[in-house]
């Protein structure tokens, strides 16, 4: 099994988008000679509603599938190895059907597809594999009989439909996809998820001394890292302000209660410590009508947080 930074990034990206739709199994072992599938996906039952913005990834997630990402154009032998894994799973499913006395349709409906995600694919490779171009989308090549699809990521159109797959491309293809994600509104959760994955990939490249191999992409990754750092710092400041405001509000309410009711018992104070800020604000208004400690205990009881005897 390869464990390069790109290998980890690609699996994490695919898992992020596919996990809500079904079961994702990274590095699934297949029977026979030890082989590992990079990512094995099974749609949930009943099928989850696939968000339209998943685009091409939604098409991939429509059926059980093996997904094998490649940073470079895969050599012919590697494509053959991927198909060998697919056929091993076909054999597993056939044995299962025989045990359950079920027949297998000639169309192989319900059997998984193999999706090979390649940064590029030459005419020579496509010709030797005897793949047919998909009518629906440029850059996709199919062998329907073997339920195999190869995506040449650099040939995909630069549309919203292909964005999440283009993030696994290389050079200008990937840089363009990263720029598109960074242009999303700051509050878009997809933007934050991808940003975190890009930052993790950048750090992994640096730790493994592979920065020079990714010179073309490092500028985009550095931009993503800088923005993530700034956003993280800003969130820390905002959280600090919120926490400081809550401490001040809590202290003010305690001082007002002590001034009006005297020193509060430890049990009452412990109960007050658990109140969220919104309840503290309500308490600040209600305490104007308190005359005794009993009034405070009654107010707490109404919240469902009565003081234990």
Protein Blocks (a to p, Z undefined) as FASTA:
>chain_A
ZZbfklmmmmmmmmmmmmmnmccdehiacehjddddfbacddddddddddfklmmmmmmm
mpgcdddddfbdcdfklmmmmmmmmmmmmmmmmmmmmmnopacdfklgoiacdddddfbd
cfklmmmnopacdfkbghiacdfknopacddfklpccdfklmmmmmmmghjllmmmmmmm
mmpcfklmklmmmmmmmmmmmmmmmmnopmmmmmmmmmmmmmmmmmmmmmmmmmmmmmmm
mmmmmmmmmmmmmmmmmmmnopadfklmmmmmmpcfklmmmmmmmmmmpcbfklmmmmmm
mnopaccZZ
